Amino acid sequence: MLWSLIKILAFVAAIIALTYGGTMLMDMDGGLTVNTGADEFTLQPIEVVFGLVVLVVSVWLGLKILTFLVAAFKFLNGDETAISRYFDRNRERKGYEALSEGMMALASGEGHLAMTKAARAEKFLKQPQLTNLLTAQAAEMTGDRRKAEDTYKKLLSDNKTRFVGVRGIMKQKLAEGDTDTALLLAQKAFALKPRHEETQDVLLRLQAEKSDWAGARQTLTAKLKSGSLPRDVHKRRDAVLALSEARDILDSGKTIEAREAAIEANRLSPDLIPAAVMAARGYLADGNARYATRVLVKAWNAQPHPDLAAAFAEIVADETPQARLKRFHALVKSTPDDPETKMLLAELHIAAEEFPEAKRALGDLVETKPTARALTLMAAIERGAGADDSVVRGWLTRALTAPRGPQWVCENCQHIHPVWAATCGNCGSFDTLAWKSPPTGEVAMPAGTEMLPLIVGRSTDADLPATTDVMEAEVVDDETGK
């Protein structure tokens, strides 16, 4: 739009300049005197200018006629294609000019002009492999998806342009939401150009969405071989795919194969929490508690997580709270300052009815990082230590408005997931879920929320059973790591 306005303004400025120049020439005195023997001619300035223009046009026409006469002379001397080559050169020149102007129009966002220039270029060049792509892209820009798709289909007939046609139709299907067809086209494009990075990424994403984990692992290996993926990233994502494949195998009832796949996923990425949990349970099913312990401790040292603690508790099912507390020290000894470690130890001490120790284990977590789980644990500690009901209810009320703490958050769209998954259920991104605290938003709370602990603390004893049940239910959930 801006470029068209500039061209119109330039044209108007040129007309004004020519008009002004002609007026000035007509008002000028003198002129040009030409002597031809006995004759003398005096030309006005405006007549001189017109004479020069006529001379230039005459020379240009003379050169054109001379070029045509040369071609005709060659034709008469036996060159049967001389005249056709003369006209073809002119058509080719006009065609390439139109193609160049169409590409400039496409780059400047003028889709309709680009389509007009593409049609003109096709008329002169008769080379659809050059003009069809310009036509398709211009049609996409103007929103004419049908014409764009029909033009891309024309590119499929030529081996040189087949990949471009397949890729173009694939993008059309993705825009329409037809992922089944898009997956088939992505596979075709990948077969034509296995090293094309964009095609690899699209194919990998679609395979992950369709739970084609074996195919996705092959695509991931192709990305590694083509150099478009670092080796460490490949190992991490291959582990994610192997874990997803193991889950599907487990759902189908093939437990032995699922264990092997989970162990393979854990080997590829020991810090992948779901893989460590699944691999540990696989080792436990084989009666190998030692390997299960090693896997969970290694994953905990990388990132403490409640699921790891729950799996660690399953290693010895029947044990006293004191024995479990002693055994868990092997898991948490390397991460004493981590909030997850503090809350886990507090839960274990509560189960052992060691409430002062539980409070010491929790430390200043309720002040520095007050989460719903930490505050609920503090309520359980106060309950076990014999504090007043108003104190317990106060901690529970603070837990109602406190952040939940770390969760599975997509690093691409910040969507929160209740459980880990290979792909984000909101944006479809692959391997973007991380265990972290979600970004805090500005939430408008009722005006009296800050007074809730005081108000609840003054409640009558008739409200106590319901509140206590809620507290005990939350404590039980915390002890199971959920």
C-alpha positions as CSV (number, residue, x, y, z in Angstrom):
1,M,0.0,0.0,0.0
2,L,2.8,2.4,0.9
3,W,4.8,1.6,-2.1
4,S,1.8,2.2,-4.4
5,L,1.3,5.6,-2.8
6,I,4.9,6.5,-3.3
7,K,4.7,5.5,-7.0
8,I,1.6,7.7,-7.5
9,L,3.2,10.7,-5.8
10,A,6.3,10.2,-7.9
11,F,4.2,10.2,-11.1
12,V,2.4,13.3,-10.1
13,A,5.7,15.0,-9.3
14,A,7.1,14.1,-12.7
15,I,4.1,15.5,-14.6
16,I,4.3,18.7,-12.6
17,A,8.1,19.0,-13.3
18,L,7.6,18.4,-17.1
19,T,4.8,21.0,-17.2
20,Y,6.9,23.5,-15.4
21,G,9.9,22.8,-17.6
22,G,7.8,23.2,-20.8
23,T,6.4,26.5,-19.6
24,M,9.9,27.8,-18.8
25,L,11.2,26.7,-22.2
26,M,8.3,28.5,-24.0
27,D,9.0,31.7,-22.1
28,M,12.7,31.7,-22.9
29,D,14.1,34.0,-25.5
30,G,16.6,33.0,-28.2
31,G,17.0,29.6,-29.6
32,L,19.1,27.4,-31.8
33,T,20.4,28.6,-35.2
34,V,21.1,25.9,-37.9
35,N,23.0,26.9,-41.1
36,T,22.7,24.6,-44.1
37,G,24.5,26.2,-47.0
38,A,22.5,29.2,-48.0
39,D,19.6,28.4,-45.6
40,E,19.4,29.4,-42.0
41,F,16.9,28.0,-39.5
42,T,16.2,29.4,-36.1
43,L,14.5,26.9,-33.6
44,Q,12.8,27.9,-30.4
45,P,14.0,26.1,-27.2
46,I,10.8,24.0,-27.0
47,E,11.4,22.9,-30.6
48,V,14.9,21.9,-29.8
49,V,13.7,19.7,-26.9
50,F,11.1,18.0,-29.1
51,G,13.6,17.5,-31.8
52,L,16.0,15.7,-29.5
53,V,13.2,13.5,-28.3
54,V,12.3,12.6,-31.9
55,L,16.0,11.9,-32.6
56,V,16.4,9.5,-29.7
57,V,13.2,7.7,-30.6
58,S,14.3,7.4,-34.2
59,V,17.7,6.0,-33.2
60,W,16.0,3.4,-31.0
61,L,13.6,2.4,-33.7
62,G,16.4,2.2,-36.2
63,L,18.4,-0.1,-34.0
64,K,15.3,-2.3,-33.5
65,I,14.7,-2.5,-37.3
66,L,18.4,-3.1,-37.9
67,T,18.3,-6.1,-35.4
68,F,15.3,-7.5,-37.1
69,L,16.9,-7.1,-40.6
70,V,19.9,-9.0,-39.3
71,A,17.7,-11.8,-38.1
72,A,15.8,-11.8,-41.4
73,F,19.1,-12.0,-43.3
74,K,20.2,-15.0,-41.2
75,F,16.9,-16.6,-41.9
76,L,17.3,-16.2,-45.7
77,N,20.8,-17.7,-45.4
78,G,19.4,-20.9,-43.9
79,D,19.1,-20.2,-40.2
80,E,15.5,-21.3,-39.8
81,T,15.2,-20.2,-36.1
82,A,16.7,-16.8,-36.4
83,I,13.5,-14.8,-36.6
84,S,11.8,-16.9,-33.8
85,R,14.8,-16.4,-31.6
86,Y,14.5,-12.6,-32.2
87,F,10.9,-12.6,-30.9
88,D,11.7,-15.1,-28.1
89,R,14.3,-12.8,-26.7
90,N,11.8,-10.0,-26.5
91,R,9.3,-12.3,-24.9
92,E,11.9,-13.6,-22.4
93,R,12.9,-10.1,-21.5
94,K,9.4,-9.0,-20.8
95,G,8.7,-12.3,-18.9
96,Y,11.7,-11.9,-16.6
97,E,10.8,-8.3,-16.0
98,A,7.3,-9.3,-14.9
99,L,8.7,-12.1,-12.7
100,S,11.1,-9.7,-11.0
101,E,8.3,-7.2,-10.4
102,G,6.1,-9.9,-9.1
103,M,8.8,-11.0,-6.6
104,M,9.2,-7.4,-5.4
105,A,5.5,-7.0,-5.0
106,L,5.3,-10.2,-3.0
107,A,8.2,-9.0,-0.7
108,S,6.4,-5.7,-0.2
109,G,3.1,-7.4,0.7
110,E,1.1,-6.6,-2.4
111,G,-0.4,-10.0,-3.1
112,H,-2.8,-9.0,-5.9
113,L,-0.1,-7.2,-7.8
114,A,2.2,-10.2,-7.4
115,M,-0.5,-12.5,-8.9
116,T,-1.0,-10.1,-11.9
117,K,2.7,-10.1,-12.5
118,A,3.0,-13.8,-12.1
119,A,0.2,-14.3,-14.8
120,R,2.1,-11.9,-17.1
121,A,5.4,-13.7,-16.6
122,E,3.7,-17.1,-17.3
123,K,2.3,-15.6,-20.5
124,F,5.7,-14.6,-21.8
125,L,8.0,-17.3,-20.3
126,K,5.9,-20.4,-20.5
127,Q,7.9,-21.8,-17.6
128,P,5.4,-22.8,-14.8
129,Q,8.2,-24.1,-12.6
130,L,9.3,-20.4,-12.2
131,T,5.9,-18.7,-12.0
132,N,3.7,-21.3,-10.1
133,L,5.5,-20.8,-6.9
134,L,5.1,-17.0,-7.1
135,T,1.4,-17.5,-7.9
136,A,0.9,-19.9,-4.9
137,Q,2.6,-17.6,-2.5
138,A,0.7,-14.6,-3.7
139,A,-2.6,-16.6,-3.4
140,E,-1.7,-17.4,0.2
141,M,-1.0,-13.8,0.9
142,T,-4.4,-12.8,-0.5
143,G,-6.2,-15.5,1.4
144,D,-7.1,-17.6,-1.7
145,R,-6.3,-21.0,-0.2
146,R,-8.0,-23.0,-3.0
147,K,-5.9,-21.3,-5.7
148,A,-2.8,-21.7,-3.6
149,E,-3.4,-25.5,-3.1
150,D,-4.3,-26.0,-6.8
151,T,-1.1,-24.2,-7.8
152,Y,1.0,-26.3,-5.4
153,K,-0.5,-29.4,-6.9
154,K,0.8,-28.4,-10.3
155,L,4.3,-28.4,-8.9
156,L,4.0,-32.1,-8.0
157,S,4.3,-33.2,-11.7
158,D,8.0,-32.0,-11.9
159,N,10.7,-33.8,-10.0
160,K,12.5,-30.5,-9.5
161,T,9.6,-28.8,-7.8
162,R,7.8,-31.8,-6.2
163,F,9.2,-31.1,-2.7
164,V,8.1,-27.5,-2.9
165,G,4.6,-28.6,-3.9
166,V,4.3,-31.2,-1.1
167,R,5.6,-28.8,1.5
168,G,3.2,-26.1,0.3
169,I,0.2,-28.4,0.5
170,M,1.4,-29.7,3.9
171,K,1.4,-26.1,5.3
172,Q,-2.1,-25.6,3.8
173,K,-3.4,-28.7,5.7
174,L,-1.7,-27.6,8.9
175,A,-3.5,-24.3,8.6
176,E,-6.8,-26.1,8.1
177,G,-6.2,-28.4,11.1
178,D,-6.1,-31.5,9.0
179,T,-3.2,-33.1,10.9
180,D,-3.8,-36.6,9.5
181,T,-3.2,-35.5,5.9
182,A,-0.5,-33.2,7.0
183,L,1.4,-36.1,8.7
184,L,1.2,-38.1,5.4
185,L,2.5,-35.1,3.5
186,A,5.3,-34.5,6.0
187,Q,6.4,-38.1,5.6
188,K,6.5,-37.6,1.9
189,A,8.4,-34.4,2.1
190,F,10.8,-36.0,4.6
191,A,11.4,-38.9,2.1
192,L,12.2,-36.3,-0.7
193,K,14.5,-34.2,1.5
194,P,15.6,-36.0,4.7
195,R,17.9,-33.2,5.7
196,H,15.4,-30.4,5.5
197,E,15.2,-29.0,9.1
198,E,11.7,-27.5,9.0
199,T,10.2,-30.7,7.6
200,Q,12.0,-32.7,10.3
201,D,10.5,-30.5,13.0
202,V,7.0,-30.6,11.6
203,L,7.1,-34.4,11.1
204,L,8.5,-34.9,14.7
205,R,5.7,-32.8,16.2
206,L,3.0,-34.5,14.2
207,Q,4.3,-38.0,15.1
208,A,4.4,-37.1,18.8
209,E,0.8,-35.7,18.6
210,K,-0.3,-39.0,17.0
211,S,1.7,-41.1,19.5
212,D,3.9,-42.6,16.8
213,W,6.8,-42.9,19.1
214,A,8.8,-45.3,17.0
215,G,8.5,-43.1,14.0
216,A,9.4,-40.0,16.0
217,R,12.6,-41.7,17.3
218,Q,13.6,-42.4,13.7
219,T,13.0,-38.7,12.8
220,L,14.9,-37.6,15.8
221,T,17.9,-39.8,14.7
222,A,17.7,-38.2,11.3
223,K,17.9,-34.8,12.9
224,L,21.0,-35.9,14.8
225,K,22.7,-37.3,11.6
226,S,21.9,-34.1,9.6
227,G,23.6,-32.0,12.3
228,S,20.5,-30.0,13.1
229,L,20.2,-31.3,16.7
230,P,23.0,-31.3,19.4
231,R,23.8,-34.8,20.7
232,D,22.8,-33.9,24.3
233,V,19.4,-32.6,23.2
234,H,19.0,-35.7,21.1
235,K,19.6,-38.0,24.1
236,R,17.1,-36.1,26.3
237,R,14.4,-36.1,23.6
238,D,15.1,-39.7,22.7
239,A,14.5,-40.6,26.3
240,V,11.2,-38.7,26.3
241,L,10.1,-40.7,23.3
242,A,11.3,-44.0,24.8
243,L,9.4,-43.2,28.0
244,S,6.2,-42.4,26.0
245,E,6.6,-45.6,24.1
246,A,7.0,-47.5,27.3
247,R,3.8,-46.1,28.7
248,D,1.9,-47.2,25.6
249,I,3.4,-50.7,25.8
250,L,2.4,-50.9,29.5
251,D,-1.1,-49.9,28.6
252,S,-1.3,-52.7,26.1
253,G,-0.4,-55.2,28.9
254,K,3.2,-56.0,27.8
255,T,4.8,-55.4,31.1
256,I,8.2,-56.9,30.4
257,E,8.7,-54.8,27.2
258,A,7.5,-51.7,29.1
259,R,10.1,-52.3,31.8
260,E,12.9,-52.6,29.2
261,A,11.7,-49.4,27.4
262,A,11.5,-47.5,30.7
263,I,15.0,-48.6,31.7
264,E,16.3,-47.5,28.3
265,A,14.7,-44.1,28.8
266,N,16.2,-43.7,32.2
267,R,19.6,-44.7,30.8
268,L,19.4,-42.0,28.1
269,S,18.3,-39.3,30.5
270,P,18.8,-40.2,34.3
271,D,17.2,-36.8,35.4
272,L,13.9,-37.4,33.6
273,I,11.7,-37.9,36.6
274,P,8.9,-40.0,35.0
275,A,11.4,-42.3,33.4
276,A,13.3,-42.8,36.7
277,V,10.0,-43.6,38.5
278,M,8.9,-46.1,35.8
279,A,12.4,-47.7,35.6
280,A,12.6,-48.1,39.4
281,R,9.2,-49.8,39.5
282,G,10.4,-52.0,36.7
283,Y,13.4,-53.0,38.8
284,L,11.2,-53.6,41.8
285,A,9.0,-55.9,39.7
286,D,12.1,-57.9,38.9
287,G,13.1,-58.0,42.6
288,N,16.1,-55.7,42.1
289,A,15.6,-53.2,44.9
290,R,19.3,-52.1,44.8
291,Y,19.0,-50.9,41.2
292,A,15.7,-49.2,42.0
293,T,17.3,-47.3,44.9
294,R,20.3,-46.2,42.7
295,V,18.0,-44.9,39.9
296,L,15.8,-42.9,42.3
297,V,18.7,-41.4,44.3
298,K,20.4,-40.2,41.1
299,A,17.2,-38.6,39.8
300,W,16.5,-37.0,43.3
301,N,20.0,-35.4,43.3
302,A,19.2,-33.9,39.9
303,Q,15.8,-32.6,40.9
304,P,13.8,-33.6,44.0
305,H,10.2,-34.5,43.3
306,P,7.3,-36.0,45.2
307,D,6.9,-38.9,42.6
308,L,10.5,-40.0,43.3
309,A,9.7,-40.0,47.1
310,A,6.6,-42.1,46.5
311,A,8.5,-44.6,44.4
312,F,11.3,-44.7,47.0
313,A,8.7,-45.6,49.7
314,E,7.5,-48.5,47.6
315,I,11.0,-50.2,47.8
316,V,10.1,-51.4,51.3
317,A,6.4,-51.6,51.7
318,D,6.0,-52.7,55.3
319,E,8.2,-50.7,57.6
320,T,7.8,-48.7,60.7
321,P,7.7,-44.9,60.5
322,Q,11.0,-44.7,62.3
323,A,12.6,-47.2,59.9
324,R,11.3,-45.4,56.9
325,L,12.6,-42.1,58.3
326,K,16.1,-43.7,58.7
327,R,16.0,-45.2,55.2
328,F,14.9,-41.9,53.5
329,H,18.0,-40.2,54.7
330,A,20.0,-42.0,52.0
331,L,17.7,-40.3,49.4
332,V,17.8,-36.7,50.8
333,K,21.3,-36.4,52.3
334,S,22.6,-34.6,49.2
335,T,19.9,-32.0,49.0
336,P,19.3,-30.7,52.6
337,D,18.4,-27.2,51.6
338,D,15.9,-28.1,48.9
339,P,12.2,-27.2,49.8
340,E,11.0,-30.6,48.6
341,T,13.5,-32.3,51.0
342,K,12.4,-30.2,53.9
343,M,8.7,-31.0,53.3
344,L,9.4,-34.7,52.8
345,L,11.3,-34.9,56.1
346,A,8.6,-33.0,57.9
347,E,6.0,-35.5,56.5
348,L,8.1,-38.4,57.7
349,H,8.5,-37.0,61.2
350,I,4.8,-36.3,61.4
351,A,4.1,-39.9,60.5
352,A,6.5,-40.9,63.3
353,E,4.7,-38.5,65.6
354,E,7.9,-36.5,66.2
355,F,6.3,-33.1,65.9
356,P,9.2,-30.9,67.2
357,E,11.5,-32.6,64.8
358,A,9.0,-32.1,62.0
359,K,8.9,-28.4,62.8
360,R,12.7,-28.2,62.7
361,A,12.8,-30.0,59.4
362,L,10.3,-27.6,57.9
363,G,12.5,-24.7,59.1
364,D,11.5,-21.2,57.8
365,L,9.9,-22.6,54.7
366,V,6.4,-21.2,55.7
367,E,7.9,-17.7,55.7
368,T,10.4,-17.8,52.9
369,K,8.4,-20.0,50.4
370,P,4.9,-20.4,51.8
371,T,3.1,-22.9,49.6
372,A,-0.2,-24.7,50.2
373,R,1.6,-27.9,51.0
374,A,4.1,-26.3,53.5
375,L,1.3,-24.4,55.3
376,T,-0.8,-27.6,55.5
377,L,2.1,-29.5,57.0
378,M,2.6,-26.7,59.5
379,A,-1.1,-27.0,60.5
380,A,-0.6,-30.8,61.0
381,I,2.5,-30.1,63.2
382,E,0.5,-27.7,65.3
383,R,-2.3,-30.1,65.6
384,G,0.0,-32.9,66.7
385,A,1.8,-30.6,69.1
386,G,-1.5,-29.8,70.8
387,A,-1.9,-26.2,69.7
388,D,-5.3,-24.4,69.9
389,D,-7.8,-25.1,67.2
390,S,-7.7,-21.4,66.2
391,V,-4.0,-21.8,65.4
392,V,-4.5,-24.9,63.3
393,R,-7.4,-23.3,61.4
394,G,-5.3,-20.2,60.8
395,W,-2.6,-22.2,59.1
396,L,-5.2,-24.0,57.0
397,T,-6.8,-20.7,55.9
398,R,-3.4,-19.3,54.9
399,A,-3.0,-22.5,52.8
400,L,-6.2,-21.6,50.9
401,T,-4.7,-18.5,49.3
402,A,-1.1,-19.7,49.1
403,P,0.6,-20.8,45.8
404,R,0.6,-24.5,45.1
405,G,4.4,-24.6,44.5
406,P,6.1,-26.4,41.6
407,Q,4.0,-28.1,39.0
408,W,4.4,-29.4,35.5
409,V,4.5,-26.2,33.5
410,C,4.9,-25.9,29.7
411,E,7.9,-23.6,29.1
412,N,6.4,-22.5,25.7
413,C,2.9,-21.4,26.7
414,Q,3.0,-21.6,30.5
415,H,0.1,-24.0,30.6
416,I,-0.1,-26.1,33.8
417,H,-0.5,-29.9,33.5
418,P,-1.6,-32.2,36.3
419,V,0.8,-35.0,35.2
420,W,3.9,-35.1,32.9
421,A,3.4,-35.7,29.2
422,A,5.7,-35.7,26.2
423,T,3.7,-33.0,24.4
424,C,1.9,-30.0,25.8
425,G,-1.8,-30.5,25.7
426,N,-2.4,-26.8,25.1
427,C,0.2,-25.7,22.4
428,G,1.4,-29.1,21.2
429,S,5.0,-28.4,21.9
430,F,7.3,-31.4,22.3
431,D,9.4,-31.9,25.5
432,T,8.6,-28.5,27.0
433,L,7.1,-29.6,30.4
434,A,9.3,-28.6,33.4
435,W,8.8,-29.1,37.1
436,K,8.8,-25.5,38.4
437,S,6.6,-22.9,40.0
438,P,4.2,-21.3,37.5
439,P,4.4,-17.6,36.9
440,T,2.4,-15.7,39.5
441,G,-0.5,-13.7,38.1
442,E,-2.4,-10.8,39.5
443,V,-5.4,-12.5,41.1
444,A,-8.1,-10.3,42.6
445,M,-9.1,-11.8,46.0
446,P,-12.0,-10.7,48.1
447,A,-11.4,-7.7,50.2
448,G,-11.4,-9.5,53.5
449,T,-9.1,-12.3,52.6
450,E,-6.3,-11.1,54.8
451,M,-8.6,-11.3,57.8
452,L,-9.6,-14.9,57.2
453,P,-7.1,-16.5,59.7
454,L,-8.4,-14.2,62.5
455,I,-12.0,-14.8,61.6
456,V,-11.6,-18.5,61.3
457,G,-9.7,-18.6,64.5
458,R,-12.7,-17.3,66.3
459,S,-15.1,-19.9,64.9
460,T,-17.0,-22.2,67.3
461,D,-16.1,-25.8,68.0
462,A,-19.1,-26.9,65.8
463,D,-17.0,-26.1,62.8
464,L,-14.0,-28.1,64.0
465,P,-14.7,-31.6,62.7
466,A,-15.1,-30.5,59.1
467,T,-11.9,-28.4,59.3
468,T,-10.0,-31.2,60.9
469,D,-11.2,-33.7,58.2
470,V,-10.0,-31.3,55.5
471,M,-6.6,-31.0,57.2
472,E,-6.2,-34.8,57.7
473,A,-7.1,-35.4,54.0
474,E,-4.5,-32.9,52.9
475,V,-1.9,-34.4,55.1
476,V,-2.6,-37.9,53.8
477,D,-2.3,-36.5,50.2
478,D,1.0,-34.9,51.1
479,E,2.4,-38.1,52.6
480,T,1.6,-40.0,49.3
481,G,3.4,-37.3,47.4
482,K,0.3,-36.1,45.4
